[in-house]
Amino acid sequence: MALILPAYAKLNLTLDVTGRRPNGYHDIDSVMQTISLHDLIWIERTDCRVFDVVGPAIAGENLVLKAALELEGHLGRALPFTIRLFKRVPMGAGLAGGSSDAAVFLRAANLLYDLKLEQAELIEIATAVGQDVPFLLSGGTARATGLGSTVAALPAVPSSWRFLVVCPPIEISTRAVYEAVDGSVPSAGRTTALVAALESKKSKVVFGNDLEASSRRLFPQLDEALNRLHPVVRGLTMSGTGAALFTHFAGRAEADAGLAAARKLGYPAWVCRPVSALA
């Protein structure tokens, strides 16, 4: 038996940095949203472990294999598998493609091996893999707090929304961006306002990211990209620590116009729909 599953990218519609812990890690308050841009994972239960990537080679830590090790450690036994990962989500861009791949692996392994793990157990394992992985077990629209792994579901954004995602080919260091946030500048506190808007079904919403100023200062190429894009695509803001940028439109026609403008400037870009939470 084999499963073929999409691993959806996520956007940080807001990202507020609310504090810094003694160990140097930061607390955040963020509204996250899964979108239709996705990797594809083909996974089969086999007698040996095989992992192939179709597309760009994975740079840095392989979170799917890390998830496999965490799951095996939790169970106390090996789980051989064959995986073919069709990589589409840009890596290192703040879209959590690797975390989504890991989350899909955990859900797929639970089914293929009939592990009967409860959601709470999967969340525990997912948290050990990475801070975005618990959210991506279900996706949809949710508020993430603490280090990002404490997740609470929110009312879904309108299905008619379209997100324009633009990904300048710039390598951003997540560690460097967070280290530059020392708490001297108060958070803009956009998350609470967006949560209230979603819960009251208001049409006017505001997105934004406390990390954007640091990323633009540390990585001048990102600042240059935003300065080029802002005159032709309204409302672009950053997801995660970047370099992915996004804005939202009420419908497809405006989004397609923004897509054409971004691509005319030479930037990879996609129009994406919001993806609802898994049941």
N, C-alpha and C positions, 0 to 999 in steps of 0.2 A: 504494500500500500504506500502511495506517495501523496503528498499534499503540495499544492502550488498556491502560495498566499502572497498578497501585497503587503509591503512594509511601508506605511505612510509616513511622509515627512511631517514635521511639526513646525509651527510658528509660535514665537512668543509675541502675542498681540500686545502685551505690556510686559515690562520687566522692571520692577522696583527693587533696588538694593536697600534692605531695611536694617542691616547691621553687619558687623564683622566679629567673628568669634575669636577667642584667644589663640586658637590653632591656625588662624589666618583665613579660614573659610568664611564665606559670606552667606547671610540669610537673604532670601529673596521672596518676593510676592509677585506672582506672574499669572496672567491668563494665557493658557496654552490652547492651541487648536491644531488638530490634524487636518492635512490637506491632501488633495488627490495626487500630487507628485509622489512617486513611490518607487522603491525597489521591488523586485520579484524574487521570492525564495521558493525553490523546489527542494523538498526535503523528503527523504525516504529512510525507513528503518532498514538497516543492513547489518552485515556481520563485521564490517570494518569501518574505520572513520575516513571519509573523503570530503574535502572541502575545496570547491572550485569557485572562482570569481570570473564572471563574464563582464568585461568592462574594465575601468581603471583598477589597478592594484590597490588594495587597502593600505593606506598609510597609517602607521602607528598601531595601536592596540586593536586586535580583532575581537570585538565585543561579542560576536556570536560564539566563538570558541571560549571566551571567558564565561559566558552564560552556561555553556555546556559543562565547564568545570565546576561552576557553582552548583548547578543542578545535580551533577553526579556526587558532589560532596554532601549535598543535602540528603540524597537517597542512599549513599554508601555503596553505589554500584555503577558500573560503566554503562553508557548508552551509546553504542555505535550507530552511526548514521552517515548517509551521503547527502551533502548539500550542494546545490548549485545556486549561487547568488548572482542575479542579474542586476548590476549596480547602475542606478539611474540618478539617485539623489546625490548632488555634489557633496564631496567629503570636506570636513573641516570648515563648513560654511555657517554653522549655527542652526542647521535644519534637523539635526539629530538622526541622520540616516542610519548610522551604526547602532544607535540605541534602539531604533525601531526594528532593525534586523534582529537584534538580540531578543527583543520582546516577542517578536513573531516566532522565533525559535522556541522560546519557553512554552508558548501556547501550543505550537505544533507538536513538540515532544510530549506534552501532557496528553494529547490526543493519540499520537502514534503508539506510545508505550502504555496507554491506558493507566496512567499514573494516578488519576483521580485526585490530583492536588487541588485544594481549595484556593480561592482567589487570594486569601490572606497569605498562604504559603508561597504562592507565585510572587506576590508583592515583596515578601521578605527576600526571596532569592534575587528578584529584579533589583532591589535596592543595593545589594552587594555588587551588582554588575555596573551600575551607573545611575546617576541621579535622575535622568530623564526616562529610564526604562520603566519604572512603575506606571507613569502616566501613559506610556505607549502600549501597555498591556491592553488597555481599553480605548484610549484616544478620545476623540470627540472634543468637547469644550470643557475645560476644567481650570480650577485655580490651584496653583502649586505654591507651597510655602516652605519655610525652613530652608534646607539645602536644595529644595526643589523636588524632593521625593514624597512629600506629604501632599496628597492630591484629593481634591473634593470636586465632584461633578458640578457643572453649571448648566443653566438653560442653553440649549444649542443656539448658535448664531443662525440667522436666516439662511435657508438652503439656496436662496437666490443670490447670495453674496458671491463675488468672485475676487480672488486674491491674485494680484500680479506679483510674482516673485522674480527678482532680478539678482543675479549672482556674479558680481565682478570677480575675476580670477585672481583673488588676493588671499594669501595665506595669513590667517590671524592666529595669534597665540592667546588661547583662552586664559592661561595662567597670567600672562603679562597684563591683560586687560583688567582682570579682577584685582591684581596686585596694585594697579594704579588707582583703584577706588579706595580711598582711606577714610571715608565718612565725613570729610570736611564740607562736602556739598550735600545738602539735604535731598532726600529722594523726592521726585516729583509726585509720587503717590497716585499714579494713574490707575493702578489695578482696582482699587476700591471703587473709583468712579465708573470703570468699565463694568465691573460686576453689578453695580446698581443699575446701570443702563440695560444690561442683559436681563436682569431679573424683572425690570419694569417694562421690558420690550420697547425701550426708546430707540428711535431710529438714529439719533445723533450719538456717535461714539468717538472716543479719542484713544488712539494708540500711542505708544512711545516706549523708550528704553533708556534707563538710567546709565547704561554702559556705553551708549553711542558716542558721547563726548570723548570718553577715554579711548575708544577704538579709533576714532577719527584723529585724535592727537598723536597716538602711538603709530598709526599706520597711514601715512599721508596719501597713499594710493586710494584708500577707502574714502578719505575726505575729497580727493579729486573726483572720484566716481560720483559721489553724492552731489557735488557741485555741478557736474555735467548733467546729471539726471534730473535734478529738482526743477529746472525750467521747463522740462517736457513731460514729466510724470509727477502729478501732485501727490503729496502726503507720504512719500517714501520714508520708511523708518527701518531700523535694523532688527533682525531676529537673533536672539542669543548674543554672542559676542561678535557676530558677523562672520563672513562678509556678506551673507545673504541679506537682501533688502526686500521689503514688501509694502504694498498698499492695498486697500480694498475698494471695490466698486459695487454699486447696487445691482448691476447686471453685466451681461457679457459684452455688449457693444463698446462701452467705455473701456472695459478691461482690454479688449482687442486693440483699441487705439493706443493705449499705454504700452501694450506689448510691442506693437510696431515701432513706437518711438524708442523704446529701450534697445530693441534689436538694431535699429538704424544707427545707434551709437556704438554698436559692436558688443553689447553685453548679452550673455546667455539669459534667457527669460522664459517664463511659463505663465499661463493663466490657469489657476487652480480653483477647484470648488472645495468648500468645507466638507469634511468627512465626519459623519456622526459616530458616536461612541458605539463600540461593540456591545451587544447584549450580554 
